[in-house]
């Protein structure tokens, strides 16, 4: 069975929208905001630091932010999910 590859999300802010095409070689483009001029880019988690270093050297990149979704707790500590499923 094939191992699942972990991906991380990067938000790459651009100077011009036409430079979006250049980002497709770094990862998978999930979303492009034309008004705010940013691209949501999915990259492999093990290559994250090297891709950020490569993108920071590019002249068309204004700013790079990583997604904080992996740092959020996804467990519900104060909610008992058993009572919600019973329909009470």
ChimeraX attribute file (.defattr): number of C-alpha atoms within 10 A of each C-alpha:
attribute: neighborCount
match mode: 1-to-1
recipient: residues
	/A:1	3
	/A:2	4
	/A:3	5
	/A:4	6
	/A:5	8
	/A:6	10
	/A:7	15
	/A:8	17
	/A:9	22
	/A:10	22
	/A:11	17
	/A:12	23
	/A:13	21
	/A:14	20
	/A:15	15
	/A:16	13
	/A:17	17
	/A:18	11
	/A:19	13
	/A:20	20
	/A:21	9
	/A:22	9
	/A:23	16
	/A:24	12
	/A:25	8
	/A:26	16
	/A:27	16
	/A:28	14
	/A:29	18
	/A:30	10
	/A:31	12
	/A:32	17
	/A:33	11
	/A:34	13
	/A:35	7
	/A:36	11
	/A:37	17
	/A:38	23
	/A:39	21
	/A:40	21
	/A:41	22
	/A:42	21
	/A:43	19
	/A:44	16
	/A:45	13
	/A:46	12
	/A:47	12
	/A:48	16
	/A:49	11
	/A:50	9
	/A:51	16
	/A:52	17
	/A:53	10
	/A:54	10
	/A:55	18
	/A:56	14
	/A:57	9
	/A:58	9
	/A:59	9
	/A:60	18
	/A:61	18
	/A:62	15
	/A:63	13
	/A:64	16
	/A:65	12
	/A:66	15
	/A:67	14
	/A:68	10
	/A:69	10
	/A:70	10
	/A:71	7
	/A:72	7
	/A:73	8
	/A:74	8
	/A:75	7
	/A:76	8
	/A:77	8
	/A:78	6
	/A:79	9
	/A:80	9
	/A:81	10
	/A:82	8
	/A:83	9
	/A:84	9
	/A:85	8
	/A:86	7
	/A:87	6
	/A:88	5
